[in-house]
Amino acid sequence: MVRELAIGNVKIGGNRPLVLIAGPCVIESEAATLRCAERLMTICNGVSIPLVFKASYDKANRTSATSFRGPGLREGLRILAKARDSMGVPVLTDVHSVEEVGPVADVADVLQIPAFLCRQSDLVAAAARSGRVVNIKKGQFLAPWDMENVVGKALSTGSSRIILTERGSSFGYNNLVSDMRSLPIMRRIGYPVVFDATHSVQLPGGLGGSSGGQREFVEYLSRAAVATGVDGVFLEVHEDPGKALCDGPNSLKLDDLPALLKKLKAIDAIVK
């Protein structure tokens, strides 16, 4: 049985209905971030799907040294705290080093371990010790059953507030493939599992100096994932993906979100 977790006023896991984790890839500005959070709240309230808002203060694994990374730790956390407090929405953001864990845990409800860092033992343990929920993204280089060892690192701290996220597996150069078997396999470990539909259609480094993406497949993959009984869906969204400063090619346009969520909610109701 998959355990149930509370993220602020949102509950995920067990046999709970689907949860949405969504927001822009990176904090581009305070105004844009708050505008996106408000729009997401309106959309999710309209279809009765619980929301965890996500945005990164720093994207430390960009393709190019010249790529936009975000406002940085201090300013980024200030903006995330404003979104959380003004709208009453739980927030999620990435941590990249042990030193970041303390300040981020003071603001964020969920600390996310990026896929490339999921085997960094000290980082996983520090995030778990913070007492916050830890969302560990499965590395593109790992099999789903390998995540049991990663979970063990978090559990060694005494915390069991863990979520696992699938974001595709490396499939040749500049390509990812989503194996839907990984979702029930990881759920057997006993913790809520989320499917990251937008990063799963990313083409890492596919544009030379930046990553490409195939957002036209986001709906198909997310529908398939929800049909497996997944606990949540992770989507990066933007009001105008063509102008996004990070991950635009694989981000979903906010205007397209309501119709997709209605379909996902209907599938989730059938499965659960």
N, C-alpha and C positions, 0 to 999 in steps of 0.2 A: 504494500500500500504506500502510495506517495504521501508524504506528510504535508500538512497545511501550514503555510507561513503567513504572518501578518506583516505587511509593509505599510506602516501608517494605518490609514483606514481601508486599505485594500488587502484582500485575502486571496492567496494563490495556492494551488495544489489541492490535495485531497481529491474530491470530486467537484470542486468549485467551478463555476462558469469561467470562460476564457477571460484572461486579463491582457490588456494592451500596454506594451512599453513602447513609447513613441516620442519623437522630437527630432530636432535638427541634428545632423552629424556633429556640428561644432557650434559653439556660441559665436555668432557673427557680430552681434551687437546686443545691447540690453533691450532696445525697442523690438527688434526682430524676434528675440527669444521670448519675451513676454507676450508678444502678439501670437506667436505660434502656440505657446502654452494655453492661452485663452481660447484660441480656436479649437485646439484639441479637446479642451474641457467641454466646450459647447457640443462638438461632434459626439464625444463619448457619452455625454449625458443624454443626447438625443436618441442614441441606440442602446443605452443602458449597459455599457461595457466599462468596467473599472480601468482607470488610467494611472500609469506611472510615467511621469515625464522624464525624458532623458535628453541630455546635451553634454558635450565634452568641453572642458575649459582648456584642454590641450590635446591635440592629436599628435602624439609623439612618434607615430610610425608612418608618416607621410612618405609617398614615393620619392619626392624631390626635396632637397634642402631649401628650395625657394617656395614650397607650398605653404599656404596659410595654415597655422596651427591653432589659433584661438587666442583669447585674451590673457591666458595664463592663470595660475592657481588663485591668487588673491581676488582679482577682479571677476574671474569666472565663478568662484564660490559666492561672491556677493550677489551676482545676478541670479544664480540658482536659488539662493536663500530667499530672494525677493519673489521669485516665481512660486516657491513652496509656501511662503507665508501669505502672500496676497491672494492665492487661489486655492490654498488648502490641498495641494496635490503632492503626493510623494515624489521625490526626485532621485534619479540615478545618474552617476557619472563615473568615468574611468579613473583608476589610479595606476600609476606607472612605477612607483618606487615606494619603499617602506616609509620614507620620510613624508610622503604625501598623505599617508593613511590617516594620521591624527587630525590634521586640518579638515580633510574631506569628510571624515566621520562626524565632525561637529555640525555639518550642514546636510549631507546627503543621507537619504534613507537606505540606499543601496549603493555599495561599492562594487564596481565592475572590474574584473580582471580581464584585460584584453586577451584575445586568442593567442597572440604571439608570446604572451607572458604567463600562460596558464601553468607552465611547469616551473615557474620561479618560486621555489619553496618558501623563502622568507617573505615574499610579497603575499602569497596566498595565506600564510599563517598570520601575518600582521593584520590583514584585512579581516580575517575571521575573529581575531582577538578584539577587534574594535567593538564588537557587539552588534554591528549593523548587519543587515542581510548582505551576503556576498553573491554576486552573479558572476559565475566563472564561465567564460566563453571557451568552448572546445577548440583547441588549436586545429588549424587546417591540416596539420601533419599527424593528428592522432586518430586512432580508432575510437569509436564510442565507448568501448569497454575500458579503454585506458583512463577514462575519467574517474573510475573508481579509486585509482591511486591519488589523483588530484583531490578528490573529496576527502580521502584519508588524511591529507595534509591539513585541511581545514578542521576536520574532526579532532585532530590531535591537540587542538587548542581548547577543546571543551565546548565549542560552538557547533550548532547544527543548523544554523540559519543560512542555508545554501540553496542557490538556484543554478541550474546548468543550462547553457544556451548553445544550440547547434547553429553554425554559420557556414556550413559547407566544407568540403574537403578538396585539397589540391588535386587537380586533374589535368596533368600536363602543364604547359606554360600558359600563364595569364588566364587560367580558367579554374572554376570550381564546379563541383557536382554535389547535389544534395541527395544523400541516401536516406530515405524515409525510415529505414530500419533503425537508424541511429536513435530516433526519438523514443520508441518503446524500449530499446536496449538501455538507454541512459535513465529512463524512468524506473527501470528495475533496480537501480541503485537506491531509490527511495526518496528522491528529492524532486521538486517541481522542475519541469523541463520547458524551455522556451525555444521557439524557432525564430531565428533572425532571417526574415524573408528578404530584406533588402541587401544585406551583405552577402547572402547566398547567390545573388545574381551579379555580384561585383566581378569585374575582370581585373585582378590585381596587376597594376603596372601596365595595363593593356593599352594605354594611350601614350606610352613612352615616358613622359614626364609626370603622368598622373594615372590613376586607375579609371578604367572604363566600367560599363555596366549595362545590363539589359533589363530595365525596369518593366518591360512588357511582360516579363515572366513572374513578377512578384505575386500577382493574384493567383496564378496556377500553383505555385509552390506553397503559398500560405494556405490555400484551400486544402491541398493534400496534407499538409502538416496538421491542420486542425482536425482533419478526418482520422488521424491516428490517435487523437485524444490528448494532444499536447496541452499544457497548462497556460501557455501564453504565447503571444506573437510579438516580435520586436520589429518595428518599422522605423526607418529614418524617413522623415517627411520634410517638405519645404514648400513654401508658398509659390516659388518659381524655381524648380530644380535646375533649369538651364543657367541660372545665375548663382547657384549655390557655390560657396567657397570651398566646399569639401564634399566629395561623394555625390555630386549632383547626378551623374549618369545612372546611379542605382537607387536614388531617392524617389519616393512616391510623392506626387503632387497632392497637397492638402485637399484640393477640390475633389480628388478621386477617392478619398478615404471613406466617406460615409457609405457609399454603395458597396465597397469591399467589406466593411465591418458588418453590414447587414447580412451579407452572404456567410461570413465567417461565424457570426452568432447563430445563424440557422443550422449550419453544419455542426457546431459545437453542441447545440441542444439535442440533436439527433444522436450524436456519439455518446453523450454523457447521460 
